[in-house]
Amino acid sequence: MIEERLKTETEKWLARIEEKTKNIKPINSRAKWAMENIQAYIADCKHFQKKGDLVNAFEAVVYAYGIYETALHCGLAE
């Protein structure tokens, strides 16, 4: 049960962050750094999914989403 929920939630949040970052434009070098980190955590999430490591996959996608939200709130991206 917990494994299925982790898998479902990870896939849901991964789809959300990929959609939201598809056309995002960083406004300066700090924003570019944030976007690079978001993409790195997305890649980590996918890596952990392939390994069957559901906890780390979920953790990575949540980190990516947190960086995305922070960047938006700080005005680092449009």
MOPAC internal coordinates of N, CA, C and O (Angstrom, degrees):
PM7 1SCF
backbone

  N    0.0000 0     0.00 0     0.00 0    0    0    0
  C    1.4375 1     0.00 0     0.00 0    1    0    0
  C    1.5239 1   111.71 1     0.00 0    2    1    0
  O    1.2310 1   119.82 1   130.09 1    3    2    1
  N    1.3412 1   117.95 1   -49.91 1    3    2    1
  C    1.4585 1   120.32 1  -179.14 1    5    3    2
  C    1.5219 1   110.81 1   -66.03 1    6    5    3
  O    1.2310 1   120.61 1   143.88 1    7    6    5
  N    1.3305 1   116.44 1   -36.12 1    7    6    5
  C    1.4638 1   119.68 1   178.75 1    9    7    6
  C    1.5250 1   110.95 1   -63.40 1   10    9    7
  O    1.2310 1   120.51 1   136.67 1   11   10    9
  N    1.3052 1   116.64 1   -43.33 1   11   10    9
  C    1.4651 1   120.01 1   179.74 1   13   11   10
  C    1.5283 1   110.79 1   -64.88 1   14   13   11
  O    1.2310 1   120.61 1   140.62 1   15   14   13
  N    1.3160 1   116.43 1   -39.38 1   15   14   13
  C    1.4729 1   119.74 1   179.31 1   17   15   14
  C    1.5220 1   110.80 1   -66.48 1   18   17   15
  O    1.2310 1   120.10 1   137.21 1   19   18   17
  N    1.3314 1   117.41 1   -42.79 1   19   18   17
  C    1.4642 1   120.46 1   176.74 1   21   19   18
  C    1.5258 1   110.78 1   -60.02 1   22   21   19
  O    1.2310 1   120.85 1   135.50 1   23   22   21
  N    1.3122 1   115.98 1   -44.50 1   23   22   21
  C    1.4646 1   120.32 1   179.91 1   25   23   22
  C    1.5252 1   110.89 1   -62.32 1   26   25   23
  O    1.2310 1   120.29 1   133.48 1   27   26   25
  N    1.3167 1   117.05 1   -46.52 1   27   26   25
  C    1.4618 1   122.06 1  -178.73 1   29   27   26
  C    1.5239 1   111.37 1   -63.90 1   30   29   27
  O    1.2310 1   120.44 1   133.86 1   31   30   29
  N    1.3303 1   116.76 1   -46.14 1   31   30   29
  C    1.4623 1   120.68 1  -179.26 1   33   31   30
  C    1.5261 1   111.20 1   -66.03 1   34   33   31
  O    1.2310 1   120.30 1   140.13 1   35   34   33
  N    1.3115 1   117.04 1   -39.87 1   35   34   33
  C    1.4612 1   120.50 1   178.38 1   37   35   34
  C    1.5162 1   110.51 1   -62.24 1   38   37   35
  O    1.2310 1   120.22 1   133.51 1   39   38   37
  N    1.3097 1   117.19 1   -46.49 1   39   38   37
  C    1.4618 1   120.79 1   179.47 1   41   39   38
  C    1.5275 1   111.30 1   -62.85 1   42   41   39
  O    1.2310 1   120.51 1   140.29 1   43   42   41
  N    1.3216 1   116.63 1   -39.71 1   43   42   41
  C    1.4706 1   121.18 1   179.12 1   45   43   42
  C    1.5322 1   110.66 1   -62.26 1   46   45   43
  O    1.2310 1   120.47 1   129.76 1   47   46   45
  N    1.3340 1   116.71 1   -50.24 1   47   46   45
  C    1.4572 1   120.51 1  -177.59 1   49   47   46
  C    1.5219 1   112.12 1   -71.17 1   50   49   47
  O    1.2310 1   120.29 1   148.12 1   51   50   49
  N    1.3081 1   117.06 1   -31.88 1   51   50   49
  C    1.4620 1   120.48 1   176.69 1   53   51   50
  C    1.5274 1   110.33 1   -64.88 1   54   53   51
  O    1.2310 1   120.39 1   135.14 1   55   54   53
  N    1.3183 1   116.87 1   -44.86 1   55   54   53
  C    1.4677 1   120.44 1   177.91 1   57   55   54
  C    1.5290 1   110.24 1   -61.87 1   58   57   55
  O    1.2310 1   120.19 1   139.15 1   59   58   57
  N    1.3162 1   117.24 1   -40.85 1   59   58   57
  C    1.4749 1   120.96 1   179.53 1   61   59   58
  C    1.5194 1   111.97 1   -62.85 1   62   61   59
  O    1.2310 1   120.33 1   131.09 1   63   62   61
  N    1.3220 1   116.98 1   -48.91 1   63   62   61
  C    1.4655 1   119.49 1  -176.10 1   65   63   62
  C    1.5223 1   110.81 1   -69.04 1   66   65   63
  O    1.2310 1   119.96 1   144.47 1   67   66   65
  N    1.3103 1   117.67 1   -35.53 1   67   66   65
  C    1.4655 1   119.35 1   177.58 1   69   67   66
  C    1.5282 1   110.58 1   -65.41 1   70   69   67
  O    1.2310 1   120.23 1   139.32 1   71   70   69
  N    1.3064 1   117.17 1   -40.68 1   71   70   69
  C    1.4641 1   120.73 1   178.36 1   73   71   70
  C    1.5297 1   110.95 1   -66.29 1   74   73   71
  O    1.2310 1   120.37 1   134.53 1   75   74   73
  N    1.3054 1   116.90 1   -45.47 1   75   74   73
  C    1.4632 1   120.97 1  -176.67 1   77   75   74
  C    1.5239 1   112.76 1   -68.04 1   78   77   75
  O    1.2310 1   119.64 1   151.14 1   79   78   77
  N    1.3119 1   118.30 1   -28.86 1   79   78   77
  C    1.4657 1   120.57 1  -177.53 1   81   79   78
  C    1.5260 1   112.93 1   -97.16 1   82   81   79
  O    1.2310 1   120.57 1  -179.89 1   83   82   81
  N    1.3099 1   116.52 1     0.11 1   83   82   81
  C    1.4645 1   120.28 1  -177.02 1   85   83   82
  C    1.5358 1   112.17 1   -56.99 1   86   85   83
  O    1.2310 1   119.97 1   136.40 1   87   86   85
  N    1.3199 1   117.66 1   -43.60 1   87   86   85
  C    1.4610 1   121.64 1  -175.67 1   89   87   86
  C    1.5209 1   113.31 1  -120.43 1   90   89   87
  O    1.2310 1   120.28 1  -159.20 1   91   90   89
  N    1.3156 1   117.06 1    20.80 1   91   90   89
  C    1.4596 1   120.25 1  -178.47 1   93   91   90
  C    1.5234 1   109.97 1   -72.44 1   94   93   91
  O    1.2310 1   121.29 1   -37.61 1   95   94   93
  N    1.3225 1   115.14 1   142.39 1   95   94   93
  C    1.4519 1   120.32 1  -178.22 1   97   95   94
  C    1.5355 1   109.69 1  -121.93 1   98   97   95
  O    1.2310 1   120.44 1   -65.61 1   99   98   97
  N    1.3460 1   116.77 1   114.39 1   99   98   97
  C    1.4623 1   119.07 1   176.82 1  101   99   98
  C    1.5337 1   110.00 1   -69.15 1  102  101   99
  O    1.2310 1   120.61 1   -34.30 1  103  102  101
  N    1.3354 1   116.45 1   145.70 1  103  102  101
  C    1.4591 1   119.51 1  -175.70 1  105  103  102
  C    1.5263 1   113.76 1   -99.99 1  106  105  103
  O    1.2310 1   120.05 1   169.93 1  107  106  105
  N    1.3339 1   117.51 1   -10.07 1  107  106  105
  C    1.4672 1   120.41 1   178.03 1  109  107  106
  C    1.5327 1   108.88 1  -160.47 1  110  109  107
  O    1.2310 1   121.10 1     4.77 1  111  110  109
  N    1.3380 1   115.51 1  -175.23 1  111  110  109
  C    1.4697 1   119.12 1  -175.67 1  113  111  110
  C    1.5325 1   112.15 1   -67.09 1  114  113  111
  O    1.2310 1   119.85 1   146.77 1  115  114  113
  N    1.3195 1   117.90 1   -33.23 1  115  114  113
  C    1.4609 1   119.49 1   176.98 1  117  115  114
  C    1.5249 1   110.77 1   -66.46 1  118  117  115
  O    1.2310 1   121.31 1   139.91 1  119  118  117
  N    1.3071 1   115.11 1   -40.09 1  119  118  117
  C    1.4620 1   119.67 1   178.04 1  121  119  118
  C    1.5246 1   110.33 1   -65.80 1  122  121  119
  O    1.2310 1   120.60 1   140.89 1  123  122  121
  N    1.3121 1   116.46 1   -39.11 1  123  122  121
  C    1.4684 1   120.41 1   178.07 1  125  123  122
  C    1.5242 1   109.67 1   -61.45 1  126  125  123
  O    1.2310 1   120.72 1   138.20 1  127  126  125
  N    1.3344 1   116.23 1   -41.80 1  127  126  125
  C    1.4633 1   121.32 1   177.80 1  129  127  126
  C    1.5297 1   109.97 1   -60.21 1  130  129  127
  O    1.2310 1   120.31 1   136.00 1  131  130  129
  N    1.3344 1   117.01 1   -44.00 1  131  130  129
  C    1.4658 1   121.09 1   179.30 1  133  131  130
  C    1.5254 1   110.57 1   -61.64 1  134  133  131
  O    1.2310 1   120.33 1   135.22 1  135  134  133
  N    1.3249 1   116.97 1   -44.78 1  135  134  133
  C    1.4677 1   120.63 1  -179.28 1  137  135  134
  C    1.5295 1   111.27 1   -64.97 1  138  137  135
  O    1.2310 1   120.55 1   142.73 1  139  138  137
  N    1.3227 1   116.55 1   -37.27 1  139  138  137
  C    1.4703 1   119.80 1   176.59 1  141  139  138
  C    1.5308 1   110.64 1   -63.35 1  142  141  139
  O    1.2310 1   120.69 1   140.82 1  143  142  141
  N    1.3218 1   116.29 1   -39.18 1  143  142  141
  C    1.4652 1   120.05 1   178.28 1  145  143  142
  C    1.5211 1   111.51 1   -68.12 1  146  145  143
  O    1.2310 1   120.33 1   141.61 1  147  146  145
  N    1.3131 1   116.97 1   -38.39 1  147  146  145
  C    1.4650 1   120.12 1   175.98 1  149  147  146
  C    1.5215 1   109.54 1   -59.02 1  150  149  147
  O    1.2310 1   120.62 1   132.19 1  151  150  149
  N    1.3259 1   116.42 1   -47.81 1  151  150  149
  C    1.4704 1   120.08 1  -179.32 1  153  151  150
  C    1.5307 1   111.07 1   -64.30 1  154  153  151
  O    1.2310 1   120.25 1   144.33 1  155  154  153
  N    1.3259 1   117.13 1   -35.67 1  155  154  153
  C    1.4679 1   120.07 1   178.16 1  157  155  154
  C    1.5319 1   110.84 1   -64.96 1  158  157  155
  O    1.2310 1   120.38 1   137.82 1  159  158  157
  N    1.3319 1   116.87 1   -42.18 1  159  158  157
  C    1.4687 1   119.64 1   178.59 1  161  159  158
  C    1.5308 1   111.72 1   -69.09 1  162  161  159
  O    1.2310 1   120.26 1   146.97 1  163  162  161
  N    1.3227 1   117.10 1   -33.03 1  163  162  161
  C    1.4673 1   119.55 1   174.71 1  165  163  162
  C    1.5295 1   109.39 1   -63.34 1  166  165  163
  O    1.2310 1   120.77 1   134.74 1  167  166  165
  N    1.3221 1   116.13 1   -45.26 1  167  166  165
  C    1.4655 1   120.02 1   177.79 1  169  167  166
  C    1.5270 1   111.23 1   -62.11 1  170  169  167
  O    1.2310 1   120.49 1   138.89 1  171  170  169
  N    1.3381 1   116.66 1   -41.11 1  171  170  169
  C    1.4655 1   119.94 1   177.18 1  173  171  170
  C    1.5216 1   110.82 1   -60.94 1  174  173  171
  O    1.2310 1   120.72 1   136.51 1  175  174  173
  N    1.3143 1   116.23 1   -43.49 1  175  174  173
  C    1.4619 1   120.63 1   178.92 1  177  175  174
  C    1.5272 1   110.94 1   -55.82 1  178  177  175
  O    1.2310 1   120.97 1   131.33 1  179  178  177
  N    1.3176 1   115.76 1   -48.67 1  179  178  177
  C    1.4683 1   120.27 1  -179.39 1  181  179  178
  C    1.5263 1   111.32 1   -63.68 1  182  181  179
  O    1.2310 1   120.85 1   141.23 1  183  182  181
  N    1.3233 1   115.99 1   -38.77 1  183  182  181
  C    1.4700 1   120.54 1   177.46 1  185  183  182
  C    1.5307 1   110.40 1   -60.73 1  186  185  183
  O    1.2310 1   120.78 1   131.60 1  187  186  185
  N    1.3341 1   116.11 1   -48.40 1  187  186  185
  C    1.4612 1   119.95 1  -179.76 1  189  187  186
  C    1.5278 1   111.67 1   -65.82 1  190  189  187
  O    1.2310 1   120.25 1   144.72 1  191  190  189
  N    1.3258 1   117.13 1   -35.28 1  191  190  189
  C    1.4737 1   119.41 1   176.47 1  193  191  190
  C    1.5218 1   110.41 1   -60.14 1  194  193  191
  O    1.2310 1   120.67 1   134.35 1  195  194  193
  N    1.3276 1   116.33 1   -45.65 1  195  194  193
  C    1.4647 1   120.31 1  -179.28 1  197  195  194
  C    1.5195 1   111.92 1   -61.85 1  198  197  195
  O    1.2310 1   120.73 1   145.77 1  199  198  197
  N    1.3416 1   116.22 1   -34.23 1  199  198  197
  C    1.4684 1   120.97 1   178.53 1  201  199  198
  C    1.5199 1   112.06 1   -78.54 1  202  201  199
  O    1.2310 1   120.19 1   169.26 1  203  202  201
  N    1.3330 1   117.25 1   -10.74 1  203  202  201
  C    1.4540 1   120.37 1  -177.20 1  205  203  202
  C    1.5181 1   112.63 1    81.64 1  206  205  203
  O    1.2310 1   120.38 1  -165.61 1  207  206  205
  N    1.3287 1   116.88 1    14.39 1  207  206  205
  C    1.4642 1   122.72 1  -179.64 1  209  207  206
  C    1.5349 1   107.86 1   -90.40 1  210  209  207
  O    1.2310 1   120.96 1   -96.47 1  211  210  209
  N    1.3215 1   115.76 1    83.53 1  211  210  209
  C    1.4573 1   121.48 1  -171.56 1  213  211  210
  C    1.5228 1   113.46 1   -68.66 1  214  213  211
  O    1.2310 1   119.93 1   145.76 1  215  214  213
  N    1.3040 1   117.75 1   -34.24 1  215  214  213
  C    1.4624 1   120.68 1  -179.17 1  217  215  214
  C    1.5273 1   110.37 1   -66.57 1  218  217  215
  O    1.2310 1   120.14 1   130.65 1  219  218  217
  N    1.3089 1   117.34 1   -49.35 1  219  218  217
  C    1.4619 1   119.98 1   179.94 1  221  219  218
  C    1.5212 1   112.20 1   -69.48 1  222  221  219
  O    1.2310 1   119.85 1   148.91 1  223  222  221
  N    1.3212 1   117.89 1   -31.09 1  223  222  221
  C    1.4683 1   120.82 1   175.69 1  225  223  222
  C    1.5237 1   110.12 1   -63.23 1  226  225  223
  O    1.2310 1   120.84 1   134.49 1  227  226  225
  N    1.3273 1   116.00 1   -45.51 1  227  226  225
  C    1.4631 1   120.03 1   178.93 1  229  227  226
  C    1.5269 1   110.46 1   -65.36 1  230  229  227
  O    1.2310 1   120.80 1   136.39 1  231  230  229
  N    1.3051 1   116.07 1   -43.61 1  231  230  229
  C    1.4645 1   120.59 1   179.61 1  233  231  230
  C    1.5314 1   110.63 1   -58.71 1  234  233  231
  O    1.2310 1   119.98 1   135.86 1  235  234  233
  N    1.3097 1   117.64 1   -44.14 1  235  234  233
  C    1.4653 1   121.29 1  -178.88 1  237  235  234
  C    1.5218 1   111.83 1   -63.78 1  238  237  235
  O    1.2310 1   120.01 1   137.57 1  239  238  237
  N    1.3140 1   117.58 1   -42.43 1  239  238  237
  C    1.4647 1   119.31 1  -178.71 1  241  239  238
  C    1.5224 1   110.57 1   -70.14 1  242  241  239
  O    1.2310 1   119.97 1   146.06 1  243  242  241
  N    1.3160 1   117.65 1   -33.94 1  243  242  241
  C    1.4614 1   120.61 1   177.14 1  245  243  242
  C    1.5331 1   109.78 1   -67.26 1  246  245  243
  O    1.2310 1   119.90 1   139.51 1  247  246  245
  N    1.3156 1   117.80 1   -40.49 1  247  246  245
  C    1.4648 1   120.65 1   175.82 1  249  247  246
  C    1.5271 1   110.10 1   -60.66 1  250  249  247
  O    1.2310 1   120.35 1   134.20 1  251  250  249
  N    1.3267 1   116.95 1   -45.80 1  251  250  249
  C    1.4662 1   120.84 1   179.42 1  253  251  250
  C    1.5195 1   110.58 1   -57.61 1  254  253  251
  O    1.2310 1   120.45 1   135.22 1  255  254  253
  N    1.3152 1   116.74 1   -44.78 1  255  254  253
  C    1.4577 1   120.79 1  -178.76 1  257  255  254
  C    1.5354 1   110.67 1   -67.24 1  258  257  255
  O    1.2310 1   120.30 1   142.80 1  259  258  257
  N    1.3085 1   117.02 1   -37.20 1  259  258  257
  C    1.4591 1   120.88 1   177.98 1  261  259  258
  C    1.5239 1   111.99 1   -63.98 1  262  261  259
  O    1.2310 1   120.40 1   137.14 1  263  262  261
  N    1.3173 1   116.84 1   -42.86 1  263  262  261
  C    1.4633 1   120.42 1   177.17 1  265  263  262
  C    1.5207 1   109.98 1   -63.81 1  266  265  263
  O    1.2310 1   120.45 1   138.07 1  267  266  265
  N    1.3141 1   116.75 1   -41.93 1  267  266  265
  C    1.4693 1   121.48 1   178.33 1  269  267  266
  C    1.5330 1   110.86 1   -58.98 1  270  269  267
  O    1.2310 1   120.40 1   129.53 1  271  270  269
  N    1.3119 1   116.84 1   -50.47 1  271  270  269
  C    1.4703 1   120.85 1  -179.52 1  273  271  270
  C    1.5294 1   111.06 1   -61.52 1  274  273  271
  O    1.2310 1   120.47 1   137.83 1  275  274  273
  N    1.3171 1   116.70 1   -42.17 1  275  274  273
  C    1.4575 1   120.72 1   179.46 1  277  275  274
  C    1.5313 1   110.40 1   -63.13 1  278  277  275
  O    1.2310 1   120.27 1   135.29 1  279  278  277
  N    1.3202 1   117.09 1   -44.71 1  279  278  277
  C    1.4634 1   120.88 1   178.78 1  281  279  278
  C    1.5233 1   111.40 1   -59.00 1  282  281  279
  O    1.2310 1   120.47 1   137.19 1  283  282  281
  N    1.3146 1   116.71 1   -42.81 1  283  282  281
  C    1.4663 1   119.77 1   178.71 1  285  283  282
  C    1.5226 1   111.60 1   -64.24 1  286  285  283
  O    1.2310 1   120.58 1   133.25 1  287  286  285
  N    1.3034 1   116.49 1   -46.75 1  287  286  285
  C    1.4705 1   121.30 1  -177.82 1  289  287  286
  C    1.5289 1   112.81 1   -66.70 1  290  289  287
  O    1.2310 1   120.79 1   152.72 1  291  290  289
  N    1.3295 1   116.09 1   -27.28 1  291  290  289
  C    1.4656 1   120.02 1   178.52 1  293  291  290
  C    1.5224 1   112.26 1   -89.68 1  294  293  291
  O    1.2310 1   120.58 1  -179.61 1  295  294  293
  N    1.3213 1   116.50 1     0.39 1  295  294  293
  C    1.4594 1   120.61 1   179.07 1  297  295  294
  C    1.5065 1   114.41 1    74.06 1  298  297  295
  O    1.2310 1   120.31 1  -154.36 1  299  298  297
  N    1.3405 1   117.01 1    25.64 1  299  298  297
  C    1.4604 1   120.43 1  -178.38 1  301  299  298
  C    1.5238 1   113.73 1   -88.19 1  302  301  299
  O    1.2310 1   120.35 1   172.41 1  303  302  301
  N    1.3012 1   116.93 1    -7.59 1  303  302  301
  C    1.4607 1   119.32 1  -178.42 1  305  303  302
  C    1.5150 1   109.10 1  -149.60 1  306  305  303
  O    1.2310 1   121.96 1   -21.08 1  307  306  305
  N    1.3125 1   113.85 1   158.92 1  307  306  305
  C    1.4704 1   120.17 1   178.33 1  309  307  306
  C    1.5023 1   110.24 1  -112.94 1  310  309  307
  O    1.2310 1   120.10 1   180.00 1  311  310  309

